[in-house]
Amino acid sequence: MVRAAGGFFAVRDAEGREYLCRARGRLKQREGAILVGDRVLFRPGGGAGAGVIEELLPRRNVLVRPPVANVEQLVLVIALREPEPDWNLANRILVLAGHEKLDVLCCLNKIDLVDEGEREAIYRTLEPFPYELLWTSAKIGAGIEPLRERLQGRTSVFAGPSGVGKSSLLNALQPGLSLKTGEVSGKIGRGRHTTRHAELLPLDPAGFVVDTPGFSRLSFAGLAPEELGALFPEFAGHAARCPFRNCSHIHEPGCAVRKAVSRGEINALRYEHYRLFWEELTAKER
């Protein structure tokens, strides 16, 4: 299923033909039962009539926000300016991507708005960072070809706050998409929503990408505190040397992860967000 609106679903078959469908009764009764990216069995409609989605096939994974299914890769778009980076939200997205076992690519976008010295400072802030980084700008075409290569033959979802440039990057990758873009509000310092609904878009010559509405908040519904450490991949080698088997990496004496942070082997900002997330999750349990 490639998009949904007003109770109808657009379904694309293996040859790329699209059909407008409604959901069968038992699926229709379950709110949010069908997501963009879902694989379905459907019966095409006759004449101008709508088809019917008969069955929802098993999912590989599902994201709640953005609400999509069966993706392989998450492209996290972080604007370096306009709006300023929200590293807390970025790390939340990365945690949930890890929980769904998605490959991750981080686009540090709008590099045309920062000078070389600022870029160096940002790079030093991010070291060591456990995800692939790509410096991009739709305005000057920076990083567009490497980004295109990483999207080929895969189903990817673009995620990040409003105004960071997700739609602009997709338009630069494939101008025929003609996605709407918007300015960042000077009053609130955030982007205005231009993408209203998630949509699965075909990329030439192969692959699909999901453009999603931006958001500024994200919760960890369904995630337990003891799962969190494994979702920070840079902890793994150090955690094996912690003296306590189920170390929380928060207060235990001799914690190898905290020692690695103090030595600069784990990004201090990443660890600070881990600590905040752990406190958030334990507070929910209480």
Short mmCIF file of the C-alpha atoms (twelve columns), coordinates in Angstrom:
data_MODEL
# 
_entry.id   MODEL 
# 
loop_
_atom_site.group_PDB 
_atom_site.id 
_atom_site.type_symbol 
_atom_site.label_atom_id 
_atom_site.label_alt_id 
_atom_site.label_comp_id 
_atom_site.label_asym_id 
_atom_site.label_seq_id 
_atom_site.Cartn_x 
_atom_site.Cartn_y 
_atom_site.Cartn_z 
_atom_site.pdbx_PDB_model_num 
ATOM 1   C CA . MET A 1   0.000   0.000   0.000   1 
ATOM 2   C CA . VAL A 2   1.521   3.306   -1.065  1 
ATOM 3   C CA . ARG A 3   -0.786  5.957   0.459   1 
ATOM 4   C CA . ALA A 4   -4.093  6.409   2.243   1 
ATOM 5   C CA . ALA A 5   -6.644  9.220   2.408   1 
ATOM 6   C CA . GLY A 6   -10.335 9.530   3.211   1 
ATOM 7   C CA . GLY A 7   -10.887 5.827   3.818   1 
ATOM 8   C CA . PHE A 8   -9.313  4.813   0.492   1 
ATOM 9   C CA . PHE A 9   -5.978  3.075   -0.081  1 
ATOM 10  C CA . ALA A 10  -3.754  3.274   -3.156  1 
ATOM 11  C CA . VAL A 11  -2.227  -0.139  -3.859  1 
ATOM 12  C CA . ARG A 12  0.561   -0.738  -6.398  1 
ATOM 13  C CA . ASP A 13  0.979   -4.137  -8.049  1 
ATOM 14  C CA . ALA A 14  4.240   -5.783  -9.134  1 
ATOM 15  C CA . GLU A 15  4.059   -4.057  -12.554 1 
ATOM 16  C CA . GLY A 16  3.705   -0.605  -11.000 1 
ATOM 17  C CA . ARG A 17  -0.015  -0.169  -11.731 1 
ATOM 18  C CA . GLU A 18  -1.997  1.583   -8.995  1 
ATOM 19  C CA . TYR A 19  -5.489  0.677   -7.830  1 
ATOM 20  C CA . LEU A 20  -7.802  2.591   -5.508  1 
ATOM 21  C CA . CYS A 21  -9.165  0.245   -2.837  1 
ATOM 22  C CA . ARG A 22  -11.234 0.097   0.285   1 
ATOM 23  C CA . ALA A 23  -10.500 -2.282  3.163   1 
ATOM 24  C CA . ARG A 24  -12.641 -5.345  3.783   1 
ATOM 25  C CA . GLY A 25  -14.925 -4.982  6.808   1 
ATOM 26  C CA . ARG A 26  -12.793 -6.749  9.420   1 
ATOM 27  C CA . LEU A 27  -9.745  -4.681  8.449   1 
ATOM 28  C CA . LYS A 28  -11.772 -1.487  8.186   1 
ATOM 29  C CA . GLN A 29  -12.975 -1.863  11.774  1 
ATOM 30  C CA . ARG A 30  -9.396  -1.784  13.140  1 
ATOM 31  C CA . GLU A 31  -8.097  1.773   13.223  1 
ATOM 32  C CA . GLY A 32  -4.619  1.981   11.728  1 
ATOM 33  C CA . ALA A 33  -4.808  -1.661  10.630  1 
ATOM 34  C CA . ILE A 34  -3.255  -0.878  7.227   1 
ATOM 35  C CA . LEU A 35  -0.101  1.219   7.003   1 
ATOM 36  C CA . VAL A 36  1.908   2.686   4.167   1 
ATOM 37  C CA . GLY A 37  4.411   0.007   3.168   1 
ATOM 38  C CA . ASP A 38  2.111   -2.893  4.019   1 
ATOM 39  C CA . ARG A 39  1.945   -5.812  1.590   1 
ATOM 40  C CA . VAL A 40  -1.639  -6.798  0.908   1 
ATOM 41  C CA . LEU A 41  -3.783  -9.150  -1.145  1 
ATOM 42  C CA . PHE A 42  -6.454  -7.183  -2.995  1 
ATOM 43  C CA . ARG A 43  -9.212  -7.568  -5.579  1 
ATOM 44  C CA . PRO A 44  -9.252  -4.798  -8.232  1 
ATOM 45  C CA . GLY A 45  -12.534 -2.955  -8.729  1 
ATOM 46  C CA . GLY A 46  -14.586 -3.111  -11.894 1 
ATOM 47  C CA . GLY A 47  -14.927 -0.038  -14.113 1 
ATOM 48  C CA . ALA A 48  -14.656 3.102   -11.981 1 
ATOM 49  C CA . GLY A 49  -15.393 1.181   -8.761  1 
ATOM 50  C CA . ALA A 50  -12.892 0.792   -5.957  1 
ATOM 51  C CA . GLY A 51  -11.129 -2.496  -5.328  1 
ATOM 52  C CA . VAL A 52  -11.064 -4.327  -2.004  1 
ATOM 53  C CA . ILE A 53  -8.099  -5.153  0.222   1 
ATOM 54  C CA . GLU A 54  -8.783  -8.724  1.258   1 
ATOM 55  C CA . GLU A 55  -5.822  -9.565  3.499   1 
ATOM 56  C CA . LEU A 56  -2.865  -7.963  5.230   1 
ATOM 57  C CA . LEU A 57  0.348   -10.009 4.816   1 
ATOM 58  C CA . PRO A 58  2.846   -10.479 7.699   1 
ATOM 59  C CA . ARG A 59  5.026   -7.466  8.406   1 
ATOM 60  C CA . ARG A 60  8.792   -7.360  8.598   1 
ATOM 61  C CA . ASN A 61  8.584   -4.437  11.048  1 
ATOM 62  C CA . VAL A 62  6.428   -1.458  11.929  1 
ATOM 63  C CA . LEU A 63  7.144   2.085   13.072  1 
ATOM 64  C CA . VAL A 64  4.540   3.961   15.084  1 
ATOM 65  C CA . ARG A 65  5.843   7.417   14.244  1 
ATOM 66  C CA . PRO A 66  6.166   7.782   11.362  1 
ATOM 67  C CA . PRO A 67  3.440   5.139   10.850  1 
ATOM 68  C CA . VAL A 68  4.972   2.868   8.188   1 
ATOM 69  C CA . ALA A 69  5.668   -0.840  7.753   1 
ATOM 70  C CA . ASN A 70  8.190   -3.099  6.030   1 
ATOM 71  C CA . VAL A 71  11.079  -0.654  5.703   1 
ATOM 72  C CA . GLU A 72  14.748  -1.672  5.573   1 
ATOM 73  C CA . GLN A 73  16.556  1.594   6.171   1 
ATOM 74  C CA . LEU A 74  15.933  4.805   8.095   1 
ATOM 75  C CA . VAL A 75  17.394  8.055   6.774   1 
ATOM 76  C CA . LEU A 76  17.540  10.508  9.656   1 
ATOM 77  C CA . VAL A 77  17.695  14.078  8.373   1 
ATOM 78  C CA . ILE A 78  19.232  16.624  10.770  1 
ATOM 79  C CA . ALA A 79  19.422  20.264  9.687   1 
ATOM 80  C CA . LEU A 80  22.580  22.045  10.832  1 
ATOM 81  C CA . ARG A 81  20.693  25.364  10.722  1 
ATOM 82  C CA . GLU A 82  17.083  26.499  10.295  1 
ATOM 83  C CA . PRO A 83  16.014  24.745  12.478  1 
ATOM 84  C CA . GLU A 84  18.842  24.123  14.924  1 
ATOM 85  C CA . PRO A 85  19.644  20.411  15.501  1 
ATOM 86  C CA . ASP A 86  17.466  18.625  18.050  1 
ATOM 87  C CA . TRP A 87  19.890  15.901  19.179  1 
ATOM 88  C CA . ASN A 88  17.490  14.572  21.819  1 
ATOM 89  C CA . LEU A 89  14.854  13.850  19.156  1 
ATOM 90  C CA . ALA A 90  17.513  12.516  16.780  1 
ATOM 91  C CA . ASN A 91  18.713  9.995   19.366  1 
ATOM 92  C CA . ARG A 92  15.126  8.985   20.144  1 
ATOM 93  C CA . ILE A 93  14.604  8.190   16.475  1 
ATOM 94  C CA . LEU A 94  17.855  6.210   16.381  1 
ATOM 95  C CA . VAL A 95  16.803  4.158   19.423  1 
ATOM 96  C CA . LEU A 96  13.489  3.229   17.791  1 
ATOM 97  C CA . ALA A 97  15.228  2.429   14.494  1 
ATOM 98  C CA . GLY A 98  17.495  0.036   16.379  1 
ATOM 99  C CA . HIS A 99  14.510  -1.531  18.118  1 
ATOM 100 C CA . GLU A 100 13.012  -2.309  14.684  1 
ATOM 101 C CA . LYS A 101 16.413  -3.519  13.384  1 
ATOM 102 C CA . LEU A 102 16.646  -0.907  10.634  1 
ATOM 103 C CA . ASP A 103 19.861  0.129   8.942   1 
ATOM 104 C CA . VAL A 104 20.544  3.816   9.597   1 
ATOM 105 C CA . LEU A 105 21.999  6.666   7.563   1 
ATOM 106 C CA . CYS A 106 22.257  10.157  9.101   1 
ATOM 107 C CA . CYS A 107 22.090  13.121  6.718   1 
ATOM 108 C CA . LEU A 108 23.598  16.280  8.209   1 
ATOM 109 C CA . ASN A 109 21.656  18.613  5.966   1 
ATOM 110 C CA . LYS A 110 21.780  22.269  4.878   1 
ATOM 111 C CA . ILE A 111 25.573  22.369  4.993   1 
ATOM 112 C CA . ASP A 112 25.355  25.432  2.741   1 
ATOM 113 C CA . LEU A 113 24.249  27.364  5.861   1 
ATOM 114 C CA . VAL A 114 27.407  26.643  7.899   1 
ATOM 115 C CA . ASP A 115 31.009  27.569  7.227   1 
ATOM 116 C CA . GLU A 116 34.001  25.224  7.329   1 
ATOM 117 C CA . GLY A 117 34.849  26.080  10.940  1 
ATOM 118 C CA . GLU A 118 31.305  25.297  12.076  1 
ATOM 119 C CA . ARG A 119 31.371  22.006  10.201  1 
ATOM 120 C CA . GLU A 120 34.613  21.026  11.930  1 
ATOM 121 C CA . ALA A 121 33.105  21.886  15.341  1 
ATOM 122 C CA . ILE A 122 30.021  19.778  14.589  1 
ATOM 123 C CA . TYR A 123 32.201  16.888  13.440  1 
ATOM 124 C CA . ARG A 124 34.216  17.020  16.672  1 
ATOM 125 C CA . THR A 125 30.973  17.097  18.703  1 
ATOM 126 C CA . LEU A 126 29.757  13.942  16.968  1 
ATOM 127 C CA . GLU A 127 32.945  11.888  17.371  1 
ATOM 128 C CA . PRO A 128 32.755  9.030   18.034  1 
ATOM 129 C CA . PHE A 129 29.327  8.473   16.463  1 
ATOM 130 C CA . PRO A 130 28.189  4.898   15.683  1 
ATOM 131 C CA . TYR A 131 26.199  5.658   12.512  1 
ATOM 132 C CA . GLU A 132 27.154  6.551   8.957   1 
ATOM 133 C CA . LEU A 133 27.114  10.313  8.403   1 
ATOM 134 C CA . LEU A 134 26.480  12.026  5.082   1 
ATOM 135 C CA . TRP A 135 26.842  15.804  4.632   1 
ATOM 136 C CA . THR A 136 24.057  17.010  2.341   1 
ATOM 137 C CA . SER A 137 22.456  20.098  0.826   1 
ATOM 138 C CA . ALA A 138 19.677  20.098  -1.754  1 
ATOM 139 C CA . LYS A 139 20.475  23.743  -2.556  1 
ATOM 140 C CA . ILE A 140 24.061  23.126  -3.685  1 
ATOM 141 C CA . GLY A 141 23.710  19.422  -4.552  1 
ATOM 142 C CA . ALA A 142 26.097  18.200  -1.863  1 
ATOM 143 C CA . GLY A 143 25.871  14.495  -1.024  1 
ATOM 144 C CA . ILE A 144 23.007  13.824  -3.445  1 
ATOM 145 C CA . GLU A 145 24.786  11.135  -5.500  1 
ATOM 146 C CA . PRO A 146 26.068  9.181   -2.443  1 
ATOM 147 C CA . LEU A 147 22.566  9.390   -0.965  1 
ATOM 148 C CA . ARG A 148 21.037  8.078   -4.201  1 
ATOM 149 C CA . GLU A 149 23.442  5.121   -4.151  1 
ATOM 150 C CA . ARG A 150 22.423  4.182   -0.600  1 
ATOM 151 C CA . LEU A 151 18.723  4.213   -1.506  1 
ATOM 152 C CA . GLN A 152 18.918  2.008   -4.583  1 
ATOM 153 C CA . GLY A 153 17.119  -1.313  -4.376  1 
ATOM 154 C CA . ARG A 154 15.878  -0.692  -0.824  1 
ATOM 155 C CA . THR A 155 12.780  0.578   0.943   1 
ATOM 156 C CA . SER A 156 13.827  3.552   3.055   1 
ATOM 157 C CA . VAL A 157 11.969  5.969   5.310   1 
ATOM 158 C CA . PHE A 158 13.008  9.605   5.730   1 
ATOM 159 C CA . ALA A 159 12.461  10.881  9.269   1 
ATOM 160 C CA . GLY A 160 13.110  14.054  11.237  1 
ATOM 161 C CA . PRO A 161 11.432  17.245  12.430  1 
ATOM 162 C CA . SER A 162 9.561   19.596  10.099  1 
ATOM 163 C CA . GLY A 163 11.739  21.962  8.127   1 
ATOM 164 C CA . VAL A 164 14.949  19.896  8.110   1 
ATOM 165 C CA . GLY A 165 14.727  19.389  4.343   1 
ATOM 166 C CA . LYS A 166 13.424  15.850  3.819   1 
ATOM 167 C CA . SER A 167 11.208  16.755  0.859   1 
ATOM 168 C CA . SER A 168 13.885  19.028  -0.638  1 
ATOM 169 C CA . LEU A 169 16.394  16.163  -0.592  1 
ATOM 170 C CA . LEU A 170 13.897  13.841  -2.259  1 
ATOM 171 C CA . ASN A 171 13.151  16.445  -4.939  1 
ATOM 172 C CA . ALA A 172 16.898  16.778  -5.568  1 
ATOM 173 C CA . LEU A 173 17.199  12.990  -5.859  1 
ATOM 174 C CA . GLN A 174 14.288  12.739  -8.272  1 
ATOM 175 C CA . PRO A 175 12.880  16.069  -9.509  1 
ATOM 176 C CA . GLY A 176 9.753   14.443  -10.915 1 
ATOM 177 C CA . LEU A 177 8.465   13.832  -7.391  1 
ATOM 178 C CA . SER A 178 7.621   17.572  -7.052  1 
ATOM 179 C CA . LEU A 179 7.096   17.349  -3.305  1 
ATOM 180 C CA . LYS A 180 6.004   20.502  -1.486  1 
ATOM 181 C CA . THR A 181 8.622   22.253  0.630   1 
ATOM 182 C CA . GLY A 182 8.277   24.975  3.241   1 
ATOM 183 C CA . GLU A 183 10.152  27.652  5.151   1 
ATOM 184 C CA . VAL A 184 11.150  27.512  8.798   1 
ATOM 185 C CA . SER A 185 9.030   29.779  10.996  1 
ATOM 186 C CA . GLY A 186 11.148  32.548  12.523  1 
ATOM 187 C CA . LYS A 187 8.643   32.895  15.350  1 
ATOM 188 C CA . ILE A 188 8.741   29.319  16.638  1 
ATOM 189 C CA . GLY A 189 12.066  28.162  15.162  1 
ATOM 190 C CA . ARG A 190 10.518  25.050  13.628  1 
ATOM 191 C CA . GLY A 191 9.531   24.018  10.158  1 
ATOM 192 C CA . ARG A 192 5.987   24.200  8.887   1 
ATOM 193 C CA . HIS A 193 4.492   20.847  7.941   1 
ATOM 194 C CA . THR A 194 4.479   20.393  4.157   1 
ATOM 195 C CA . THR A 195 4.122   16.593  3.995   1 
ATOM 196 C CA . ARG A 196 0.670   15.791  5.398   1 
ATOM 197 C CA . HIS A 197 0.571   12.021  5.014   1 
ATOM 198 C CA . ALA A 198 3.162   9.258   4.720   1 
ATOM 199 C CA . GLU A 199 3.540   8.086   1.116   1 
ATOM 200 C CA . LEU A 200 5.592   5.319   -0.500  1 
ATOM 201 C CA . LEU A 201 7.343   6.786   -3.549  1 
ATOM 202 C CA . PRO A 202 9.127   4.782   -6.284  1 
ATOM 203 C CA . LEU A 203 12.730  5.753   -7.061  1 
ATOM 204 C CA . ASP A 204 14.446  5.307   -10.413 1 
ATOM 205 C CA . PRO A 205 15.785  2.860   -11.376 1 
ATOM 206 C CA . ALA A 206 14.939  0.792   -8.272  1 
ATOM 207 C CA . GLY A 207 13.860  1.242   -4.691  1 
ATOM 208 C CA . PHE A 208 11.169  2.973   -2.684  1 
ATOM 209 C CA . VAL A 209 11.251  5.803   -0.183  1 
ATOM 210 C CA . VAL A 210 8.691   6.949   2.367   1 
ATOM 211 C CA . ASP A 211 8.343   10.700  2.800   1 
ATOM 212 C CA . THR A 212 6.742   11.385  6.177   1 
ATOM 213 C CA . PRO A 213 5.258   14.350  8.056   1 
ATOM 214 C CA . GLY A 214 7.715   16.001  10.440  1 
ATOM 215 C CA . PHE A 215 7.291   15.780  14.195  1 
ATOM 216 C CA . SER A 216 8.835   17.325  17.301  1 
ATOM 217 C CA . ARG A 217 8.009   14.701  19.939  1 
ATOM 218 C CA . LEU A 218 8.446   10.945  20.129  1 
ATOM 219 C CA . SER A 219 7.733   8.497   22.951  1 
ATOM 220 C CA . PHE A 220 9.203   5.092   23.803  1 
ATOM 221 C CA . ALA A 221 5.918   3.212   24.058  1 
ATOM 222 C CA . GLY A 222 6.529   -0.511  24.571  1 
ATOM 223 C CA . LEU A 223 10.244  -0.193  25.335  1 
ATOM 224 C CA . ALA A 224 11.623  -1.501  28.668  1 
ATOM 225 C CA . PRO A 225 14.592  0.136   30.476  1 
ATOM 226 C CA . GLU A 226 16.658  -3.067  30.297  1 
ATOM 227 C CA . GLU A 227 16.374  -3.039  26.475  1 
ATOM 228 C CA . LEU A 228 17.782  0.460   26.101  1 
ATOM 229 C CA . GLY A 229 21.529  -0.252  26.423  1 
ATOM 230 C CA . ALA A 230 21.488  -2.690  23.493  1 
ATOM 231 C CA . LEU A 231 19.997  0.069   21.307  1 
ATOM 232 C CA . PHE A 232 23.147  2.176   21.745  1 
ATOM 233 C CA . PRO A 233 25.475  0.049   19.578  1 
ATOM 234 C CA . GLU A 234 28.634  1.828   20.772  1 
ATOM 235 C CA . PHE A 235 28.041  0.420   24.284  1 
ATOM 236 C CA . ALA A 236 28.336  -3.236  23.238  1 
ATOM 237 C CA . GLY A 237 32.081  -3.889  23.447  1 
ATOM 238 C CA . HIS A 238 32.427  -1.939  26.687  1 
ATOM 239 C CA . ALA A 239 29.308  -3.378  28.359  1 
ATOM 240 C CA . ALA A 240 30.825  -6.863  28.126  1 
ATOM 241 C CA . ARG A 241 33.487  -5.709  30.594  1 
ATOM 242 C CA . CYS A 242 31.071  -4.292  33.182  1 
ATOM 243 C CA . PRO A 243 31.454  -6.100  36.556  1 
ATOM 244 C CA . PHE A 244 27.670  -6.497  36.897  1 
ATOM 245 C CA . ARG A 245 25.860  -8.746  34.429  1 
ATOM 246 C CA . ASN A 246 22.760  -6.538  34.115  1 
ATOM 247 C CA . CYS A 247 24.560  -3.209  34.474  1 
ATOM 248 C CA . SER A 248 22.295  -0.230  33.804  1 
ATOM 249 C CA . HIS A 249 25.357  1.945   33.040  1 
ATOM 250 C CA . ILE A 250 23.873  4.562   35.344  1 
ATOM 251 C CA . HIS A 251 25.015  4.022   38.952  1 
ATOM 252 C CA . GLU A 252 26.894  0.705   39.267  1 
ATOM 253 C CA . PRO A 253 30.522  0.971   40.484  1 
ATOM 254 C CA . GLY A 254 33.182  0.084   37.917  1 
ATOM 255 C CA . CYS A 255 30.834  0.462   34.931  1 
ATOM 256 C CA . ALA A 256 32.952  0.057   31.784  1 
ATOM 257 C CA . VAL A 257 30.554  2.117   29.678  1 
ATOM 258 C CA . ARG A 258 30.861  5.174   31.937  1 
ATOM 259 C CA . LYS A 259 34.643  4.763   31.934  1 
ATOM 260 C CA . ALA A 260 34.586  4.734   28.113  1 
ATOM 261 C CA . VAL A 261 32.574  7.968   28.159  1 
ATOM 262 C CA . SER A 262 35.171  9.606   30.412  1 
ATOM 263 C CA . ARG A 263 37.943  8.511   28.014  1 
ATOM 264 C CA . GLY A 264 36.093  9.958   25.011  1 
ATOM 265 C CA . GLU A 265 35.504  6.524   23.453  1 
ATOM 266 C CA . ILE A 266 31.710  6.988   23.665  1 
ATOM 267 C CA . ASN A 267 30.111  10.255  22.618  1 
ATOM 268 C CA . ALA A 268 29.271  12.192  25.790  1 
ATOM 269 C CA . LEU A 269 26.074  13.711  24.371  1 
ATOM 270 C CA . ARG A 270 24.859  10.271  23.286  1 
ATOM 271 C CA . TYR A 271 25.485  8.948   26.799  1 
ATOM 272 C CA . GLU A 272 23.679  11.917  28.365  1 
ATOM 273 C CA . HIS A 273 20.627  11.164  26.243  1 
ATOM 274 C CA . TYR A 274 20.887  7.475   27.168  1 
ATOM 275 C CA . ARG A 275 20.776  8.490   30.834  1 
ATOM 276 C CA . LEU A 276 17.736  10.753  30.257  1 
ATOM 277 C CA . PHE A 277 15.921  8.030   28.299  1 
ATOM 278 C CA . TRP A 278 16.699  5.430   30.989  1 
ATOM 279 C CA . GLU A 279 15.281  7.714   33.681  1 
ATOM 280 C CA . GLU A 280 12.188  8.331   31.549  1 
ATOM 281 C CA . LEU A 281 11.577  4.603   31.071  1 
ATOM 282 C CA . THR A 282 12.163  3.690   34.723  1 
ATOM 283 C CA . ALA A 283 9.803   6.479   35.818  1 
ATOM 284 C CA . LYS A 284 7.096   4.997   33.553  1 
ATOM 285 C CA . GLU A 285 7.602   1.554   35.132  1 
ATOM 286 C CA . ARG A 286 7.165   2.997   38.609  1 
# 
